[in-house]
Amino acid sequence: MEKITRAKRMENIHSDIRGTLFMEAMEMQAQGSEILKLNTGNPAAFGFGLPESIEHALEHHIREGVGYCDFKGMPKARIAICEYERSKGIRGITPEDVFVGNGVSEVISFALLPLLDKGDEVLVPSPSYSLWGNSVYMADGKPVYYICDEKADWYPDIADIRSKITKRTKAIVIINPNNPTGMLYPREILLELIGIAREYGIMIFADEIYDRLVMDGLEHVSVASLAEDIPVVTMNGLSKSHFLCGYRCGWMVMSGPKNLTEDYRQGIVQLTSMRLCANALAQIVIPAALEDMETPFSMVKPGGRIYEQREVAVGELEKIDGLSFVKNNSAFYIFPKLDVKKFHITDDKQFARELLHETNILIVPGSGFDWNCPDHFRIVLLPEAGVLRDAIKCMGKFLDGYRQR
């Protein structure tokens, strides 16, 4: 019998958040080292507890999650999602336009697989959460990365997007707020992106998982609320806003002209019905969570944990010579830039590995977010303020005199 090898579609798949360096960190931990995991946005790992609204919903409705439910999702959950997205200004949608999945990770595959033939292209931001590029590859498509400009608060570079559209371009991904930069896009930028989609006849995938974690008095605008004439798939969930990563509770909502998307929609129906249904226990809590806006708001207002941890991180990062950054205004990430000349950095993975072994701090290098220069890394801002302060001070000491060899 010959060796069993991976399929060719796996060649470009990478997951640096839980990749090789993560496995090294887990080996160090198994040998007794205490690792500070700033690699993944997992609130529960840093003491964010189960909101009372979620606990009460489970207590009173847990028996409703025993059997299979509707393959699109429980009716109560889809009604609540539809009402929430309508409150964001998305018009013309009904609960029948809602598909519930096991996290946004799953609904991304539902959105891409029925759309892409081999070699079709999807415009994906750089930097971006690597799930998007990986999922395009898994659907036999080609991710084409458009630049988000750090000098312009990490907003998408409109000219760069235009230069990368071809006859094979099927869609553009907009991650707003963005992961890993933690930046919110204003209405003006969204309108420019929508204008491109309208001009070239491509659909929009709007990843809005962090829409309830916006700081500094800013307001999130849903892409679909500005684009009634364009097919838009809006994706969201409870993992980040209500700290329910392990529940795997996400959804997608299709909006825009139904006459343009009916056949595509049937492809999504084929996939979701084949899967039978999403986690029913997670769906039980959706109505309660979407009524509970105080939980996320309390975290991002002045005095809230995420807000104050962001402030501490920014204050400490400003003290590190050779490091620059754009202060994030949403989510719980920041994406600092290293002075590659000062530190002689040519390999950001090597930098992250050396940082781990010297300080026991695990971060993800910029290349893990499909950023093509070895000069950035992402910090997760979830540890309590004192822990985060000490960690960034430790990074500063590591960088003092650091030169990559």
Beta strands, then each sheet from edge to edge (+ up, - down):
strand 1: 36-37
strand 2: 98-102
strand 3: 121-126
strand 4: 142-149
strand 5: 155-156
strand 6: 169-175
strand 7: 203-207
strand 8: 232-237
strand 9: 249-255
strand 10: 323-324
strand 11: 333-334
strand 12: 337-338
strand 13: 361-362
strand 14: 364-365
strand 15: 377-380
sheet 1: 1+ 13+
sheet 2: 2+ 9- 8+ 7+ 6+ 3+ 4+ 5-
sheet 3: 10+ 12-
sheet 4: 11+ 15- 14+
end
